[in-house]
Each structure stands twice: as structure tokens, then as C-alpha cells.
Amino acid sequence: MDRNQYDYEITLDGERVPVTRGETIYEVSERHRKSIPTLCYDPRLEPLGACRLCIVEIEGARNPVASCTTVAQSGMKVTTKSARLEMHRRVLMEMVGSENRDLDVDPLSGYASDEMATLLDRYDARTKRFAGSMSGTSRPDDDNPFILRDYENCISCYRCVRVCAEQEGDYAISMMNRGFETQITTEFEGLLKDSACTFCGQCIQTCPTGALADVKALANKDVPGETEKTRTVCPYCGVGCSVDVMTRDDKVVGILPAMDGPANKGALCVKGQFAFDFVSHPERLAAPLVRGDDGELHETDWDTALDRAATGFAQAAENHGRQSVYGIASGRAPHEAAYMMQRFIRGGFGTNQIDNCSRA
């Protein structure tokens, strides 16, 4: 580590570590692999310090402070783990867990949906210790096909509200009421389809409890097998968003945005997030079709279909010239297929008349 590239040092759990001016204690701790718990933190968002789980002790400070909102200052002596801090964190998790209805969240719900359940296990929290009245009202009447709004599992971390505003700029969801009556909602308490929501799914992926969840992915929760993730690139447009395709027994069951994707940094559009079920659609073509003498399409083998296509392309180029051929790649095909399509048109016919159906 080249300490010359940093501005000053702090003492972190007894170790001198370098700091860049403006870094928060949480960011420094993350860089040095300190396991500080949090429920309201998303590295893409401005820190809020609402959950208070990320508290740390600073020598000379009367009380612990939220590490995500406290900027590291030169000479600070910080403790990230102690008996006192762990007691605070355990009590906070017991308070949150006592109000949450569903502690067993399906990982298909969203990228961060199991964060709270993981922390409850980590601190062996007694989820009935503070049992009593519960806040949050679900919206089963919102029958949109993409986002489940189960606010009975909401802990008011505000991550969904903030990602909608700060990352997407949509401001489709917000908070209403105060204190125990706090509730996530849309303008005029309406349905998502009647709001400014673009159904990008960002609120789903940042929610740490599954209160907001992926309806289409959860429809596959009974598919047997272990969930496997495969990193690829969304084919729907030219941005090149990185995604993790979730599969069970070779069936696509959901899509997760890649938080480290160079082009999207965890963001997707409605197609990239939800338009995956065509892969297993019962009406999807499973064999090539050629038009017979009767004018109807008939199923055939690949050799016959390719021979027919090659003959047709050759006749078109010979009779009408190379500019008579125009290629349109499918937005549902992988990038490798799109590349081969443009090579086929440009190399085979010497024309640049190639496009993609997603570009429109």
C-alpha cells in the first residue's frame, strides 16, 4: 500500500491506517475489511445513518457515532467492535426483528433481501423480545406484475425512497406520516402504475428485508434446485449493463443487476430487470420453420433451414444487389449472436444495413 497517495492516518482497532480526505469511517473500515453491520447503507447513495447499526466508538467522544455519516479525521482512534457496541447492535436488531412479520425471506426477492435475516442470525437476536404493535400496511391491491409491496416487512430504512430519487431521479415513492405511523407510499397513496415509477426495480434490489420484492422471480420460488448465478451482459440495448442471471435446474428464475457492472453500477431498466421469462415461454420456437409450397410455415431440421436461407440470400443479392439485404438482430439474443449477425451482413454482403430491434 502506497501511503503517499493518502492524506493522513487514523487508528482503526489499534492499527494505523491511511485515509483519503473526505472518507467516512465506514468507508475506511470497509476498505480494511472490518465487518460493520448496517441496514440503511447502500454505497451508491448518500449516507443517512438511520439504522444506527454502524455505530463505532471514538476516543474522546461521549457516545458512539454512526460510522457511515462521520468523516474520518486525522489522528482519530476508532473502535469498530467491543462488548458495548455489540450489545447496542443486538438490541437494535431485536427491536427491528420484533416488528418484522416475515423473517424467512426467499433470496429471489431481491439482491439485498436477506440482509436483515443475516444480521438477526449474526447477533442471535430474540425477535419476540419487544413484541407488540406493528407498523406498516401492505398493498395487496397493487396488482402490478413486477413489484410486491409488502410493507409489513418494512423497517423504514429509506433505501428504496433514496435510490428512486438519487439514482433514478423518478421520485416515485416517498414517506408519509411520522414516528410509528411512518409508511412508504406513492403520491396520493396510489398504485405504482399511476405514479412516476418506471419499474426499473432499483427499490427491489436495495430493500434489505424483502418488503419490496420481485414478483416475477418469486413466481419461480417452487422450482427445485440450487440457485446458480451466471454473469453476462443484458442484450436489450447498447449500454452493456452487467447482470447476474439466476437459474435453477437450467431454468431462468430471475435477474440481478451487477452492482460492480462498469456500465450500470447496479441499475437496470424494466426490460433488463423483468423481461426474462421469454426464455422458457411455451410458445417460443424450438425448431426452425420454412415456408412450404402451400404458403404455410412448417417445422424442419437446421440443415434444410440454413440451405433455404442461403439460397434466398444469394438470389436476393444477385437479382437486386447487396443493398437489398437488411439485417435486424434480436434484442433477446445474446451478444455473441448479435456480433455474428453484424459480421454476416457486413462481411457476407458488404453492406452496413444492420440494426437491432432494441435500439428503437
C-alpha positions in Angstrom: 0.0 0.0 0.0 1.4 3.4 -1.0 0.6 5.6 1.9 1.8 8.7 0.0 -1.4 8.7 -2.1 -3.4 9.2 1.1 -3.9 12.5 3.1 -3.5 11.3 6.7 -3.9 8.4 9.1 -6.3 7.2 11.8 -6.0 4.4 14.3 -8.6 1.7 13.5 -8.9 -1.1 16.1 -5.4 -0.4 17.2 -3.9 -0.3 13.7 -2.6 2.8 11.9 -4.4 3.1 8.6 -4.2 5.7 5.8 -7.2 7.8 4.9 -8.2 10.0 1.9 -9.7 13.3 2.9 -13.5 13.1 2.9 -13.7 9.4 3.5 -16.2 8.3 6.2 -15.1 5.9 9.0 -17.4 3.3 7.4 -15.7 3.6 4.0 -12.2 3.3 5.6 -13.4 0.3 7.6 -14.8 -1.4 4.6 -11.5 -0.9 2.7 -9.7 -2.6 5.6 -12.3 -5.5 5.8 -13.9 -4.5 9.0 -17.3 -6.2 9.3 -19.5 -3.3 10.5 -23.2 -4.1 10.2 -25.7 -1.8 8.6 -29.3 -1.9 7.2 -29.7 1.6 5.8 -26.4 1.8 3.9 -26.1 1.5 0.1 -22.7 2.6 -1.3 -24.5 4.2 -4.3 -26.5 6.5 -2.0 -25.7 9.4 0.3 -25.3 8.0 3.8 -28.2 8.6 6.2 -27.3 6.9 9.5 -30.9 5.9 10.1 -30.4 2.3 11.4 -27.6 3.2 13.8 -26.2 -0.3 13.5 -22.9 1.0 12.1 -22.0 2.9 15.3 -18.4 3.0 16.4 -16.5 4.3 19.4 -14.2 7.3 19.0 -11.7 8.0 21.7 -12.8 11.2 23.5 -16.4 11.1 22.2 -19.1 10.7 24.8 -21.3 8.4 22.8 -20.8 6.0 19.8 -21.3 7.7 16.4 -22.7 6.4 13.1 -19.7 5.5 11.0 -21.4 6.0 7.7 -22.0 9.7 8.3 -18.9 10.5 10.3 -15.9 11.7 8.3 -12.6 10.3 9.4 -10.3 13.0 10.8 -6.6 12.9 11.2 -5.5 11.2 14.5 -8.8 9.7 15.3 -8.7 6.5 17.4 -11.7 4.3 16.3 -13.0 1.1 17.7 -15.4 -0.9 15.4 -16.1 -3.8 17.7 -16.4 -4.0 21.5 -18.8 -5.6 24.1 -20.6 -2.3 24.4 -21.1 -1.9 20.6 -22.2 -5.5 20.1 -24.8 -5.0 22.9 -26.1 -1.9 21.2 -26.3 -3.7 17.8 -28.0 -6.8 19.3 -30.7 -4.7 21.0 -31.3 -2.7 17.8 -31.7 -5.9 15.8 -34.1 -7.3 18.4 -36.2 -4.1 18.2 -36.3 -4.3 14.4 -36.9 -8.0 14.3 -39.7 -7.9 16.8 -41.7 -5.7 14.4 -41.0 -7.7 11.2 -43.6 -10.3 10.2 -41.6 -12.4 7.8 -38.0 -13.2 8.9 -37.6 -16.1 6.4 -37.2 -14.2 3.1 -36.7 -16.0 -0.2 -33.4 -14.8 -1.9 -35.3 -14.5 -5.2 -37.0 -11.4 -3.6 -34.0 -9.2 -4.5 -30.3 -8.5 -4.3 -30.2 -7.3 -0.7 -33.4 -9.0 0.6 -31.7 -11.3 3.1 -29.5 -8.6 4.8 -31.7 -8.3 7.9 -32.2 -12.0 8.3 -28.4 -12.5 8.1 -27.8 -9.9 10.8 -30.5 -11.4 13.0 -28.6 -14.7 12.8 -25.3 -13.0 13.4 -26.4 -11.4 16.6 -28.7 -14.3 17.7 -31.4 -11.7 18.2 -34.5 -12.5 20.2 -37.1 -11.5 17.7 -40.0 -11.5 20.2 -38.3 -9.5 22.9 -40.1 -6.3 22.0 -43.2 -7.8 20.6 -46.2 -5.5 20.4 -47.9 -3.2 18.0 -46.6 -3.4 14.4 -46.4 -0.6 11.8 -46.6 -0.8 8.1 -49.5 -1.6 5.9 -49.1 -3.8 2.8 -50.7 -3.0 -0.6 -52.2 -6.3 -1.9 -54.4 -4.2 -4.1 -51.4 -3.1 -6.2 -51.6 -5.8 -8.8 -48.7 -4.6 -10.9 -46.8 -7.6 -12.5 -43.3 -6.5 -11.2 -43.0 -5.2 -7.7 -44.5 -6.8 -4.5 -45.3 -4.1 -1.9 -45.3 -6.0 1.4 -44.8 -3.0 3.8 -45.5 -5.2 6.8 -41.8 -6.2 6.5 -40.7 -2.5 6.1 -38.2 -1.2 8.6 -38.2 2.4 7.3 -34.5 2.4 6.2 -35.5 4.7 3.4 -33.2 3.0 0.9 -36.0 2.5 -1.6 -37.0 6.1 -1.4 -33.4 7.3 -1.7 -32.5 5.1 -4.7 -35.6 6.1 -6.5 -34.7 9.8 -6.1 -30.9 9.8 -6.1 -30.1 7.0 -8.7 -33.2 7.1 -11.0 -34.4 10.6 -10.5 -38.0 9.4 -10.6 -39.2 10.3 -7.1 -42.0 7.8 -7.5 -42.0 6.7 -3.9 -41.7 8.7 -0.6 -42.6 8.7 3.0 -45.8 9.7 4.7 -46.7 10.3 8.4 -44.2 10.3 11.3 -42.9 8.1 14.0 -44.7 4.8 14.4 -47.1 5.7 11.6 -44.3 6.1 9.1 -45.2 4.4 5.8 -43.6 4.1 2.4 -46.0 5.2 -0.3 -46.5 6.8 -3.7 -48.1 10.2 -4.4 -51.6 10.3 -3.0 -51.2 6.7 -1.8 -51.9 5.4 -5.3 -50.8 2.4 -7.2 -47.3 2.2 -8.7 -48.7 2.1 -12.3 -50.3 5.5 -11.6 -47.1 7.1 -10.2 -43.9 8.2 -11.8 -42.5 4.7 -11.4 -40.6 3.3 -14.4 -40.4 -0.2 -12.9 -36.6 -0.2 -13.0 -36.6 -2.5 -10.0 -34.0 -0.5 -8.1 -36.2 -0.3 -5.0 -36.4 -4.1 -5.0 -32.7 -4.7 -5.2 -31.8 -2.3 -2.4 -34.5 -3.4 0.1 -32.8 -5.3 3.0 -36.0 -7.1 4.2 -38.0 -8.2 1.1 -40.7 -5.7 1.8 -40.3 -4.7 -1.9 -39.7 -7.9 -3.9 -39.5 -9.2 -7.4 -42.9 -10.7 -8.3 -41.7 -12.4 -11.5 -38.8 -14.0 -9.7 -40.9 -15.2 -6.8 -43.2 -16.9 -9.2 -40.4 -19.4 -9.6 -39.7 -20.0 -5.9 -41.0 -23.5 -6.1 -38.7 -24.5 -8.9 -36.4 -27.2 -7.4 -32.6 -27.0 -7.3 -30.0 -24.7 -6.0 -29.9 -21.1 -7.4 -26.9 -20.5 -9.6 -25.7 -17.1 -10.8 -24.1 -16.5 -14.2 -22.6 -13.1 -15.0 -23.4 -11.8 -18.5 -24.4 -8.7 -20.3 -28.0 -7.6 -20.9 -28.8 -7.8 -24.7 -31.7 -5.4 -24.8 -29.7 -2.3 -25.9 -26.2 -1.0 -26.5 -25.5 0.3 -23.0 -24.0 -3.1 -21.9 -25.4 -3.5 -18.4 -23.9 -6.3 -16.5 -26.4 -8.8 -14.9 -26.3 -12.0 -12.9 -28.8 -14.5 -14.4 -30.3 -16.7 -11.7 -31.1 -20.3 -12.8 -32.4 -23.4 -11.1 -32.2 -26.7 -13.0 -31.3 -24.8 -16.2 -34.4 -22.6 -15.9 -34.0 -18.8 -15.7 -35.8 -17.8 -12.5 -34.7 -14.1 -12.1 -32.3 -11.4 -12.9 -30.0 -9.5 -10.5 -28.2 -6.3 -11.6 -24.4 -6.4 -11.2 -23.5 -3.8 -8.5 -20.0 -3.8 -9.9 -21.0 -3.6 -13.5 -18.9 -0.9 -15.2 -21.8 0.4 -17.3 -24.7 0.2 -14.9 -23.4 0.0 -11.3 -26.4 -2.0 -10.2 -29.0 -0.1 -12.4 -31.3 -1.7 -15.0 -34.3 -0.7 -17.0 -37.7 -2.5 -16.9 -36.7 -4.8 -19.7 -33.3 -5.7 -18.3 -34.8 -6.4 -14.9 -38.0 -8.2 -15.7 -38.1 -9.4 -19.4 -36.5 -12.7 -18.9 -39.4 -15.2 -19.0 -39.4 -15.4 -22.8 -36.6 -17.9 -22.4 -38.9 -20.6 -21.1 -42.1 -19.4 -22.8 -44.2 -22.3 -24.1 -44.7 -20.5 -27.4 -41.0 -19.9 -28.0 -39.8 -21.5 -31.3 -37.8 -24.7 -30.5 -37.1 -25.6 -34.1 -36.6 -23.8 -37.4 -39.5 -23.1 -39.7 -39.6 -22.9 -43.6 -42.4 -21.9 -45.8 -43.7 -24.7 -48.0 -45.4 -24.7 -51.4 -48.8 -24.3 -49.6 -47.6 -20.9 -48.2 -47.6 -22.1 -44.6 -44.6 -22.4 -42.2 -43.5 -26.0 -41.4 -41.1 -27.3 -38.9 -37.9 -28.7 -40.3 -34.2 -29.5 -39.5 -31.4 -27.0 -39.3 -29.6 -28.1 -42.4 -32.7 -27.7 -44.5 -33.5 -24.3 -43.0 -29.9 -23.0 -43.5 -29.8 -24.2 -47.1 -33.1 -22.4 -47.8 -31.8 -19.2 -46.2 -28.5 -19.3 -48.0 -30.3 -19.8 -51.4 -32.7 -17.0 -50.7 -29.9 -14.6 -49.6 -27.8 -15.4 -52.7 -30.8 -14.9 -55.1 -31.6 -11.6 -53.5 -28.1 -10.3 -53.8 -27.8 -11.5 -57.4 -31.1 -10.1 -58.6 -31.4 -6.9 -56.6 -27.8 -6.1 -55.4 -26.2 -6.3 -52.0 -28.1 -3.3 -50.7 -31.3 -5.3 -51.0 -30.3 -7.2 -47.8 -31.1 -5.7 -44.4 -30.4 -7.4 -41.1 -32.2 -6.9 -37.8 -30.7 -8.5 -34.7 -33.0 -9.6 -31.9 -32.8 -7.8 -28.5 -33.4 -11.2 -26.9 -30.4 -12.8 -28.4 -27.0 -13.0 -26.6 -24.3 -10.5 -27.6 -22.3 -13.2 -29.3 -25.3 -13.8 -31.7 -25.6 -10.0 -32.3 -21.9 -9.9 -33.2 -22.2 -12.8 -35.6 -25.2 -11.1 -37.2 -23.4 -7.9 -38.0 -20.4 -9.9 -39.3 -22.7 -11.8 -41.5 -24.3 -8.7 -43.0 -21.1 -6.6 -43.3 -18.7 -9.4 -44.3 -21.1 -11.5 -46.3 -22.9 -8.7 -48.3 -20.5 -5.8 -47.9 -23.3 -3.5 -46.5 -23.8 -1.7 -43.2 -27.5 -2.2 -43.3 -27.7 -3.9 -39.9 -29.7 -2.8 -36.8 -31.1 -4.1 -33.6 -34.8 -4.2 -32.6 -34.0 -2.8 -29.2 -32.5 0.4 -30.5 -35.9 1.9 -31.2 
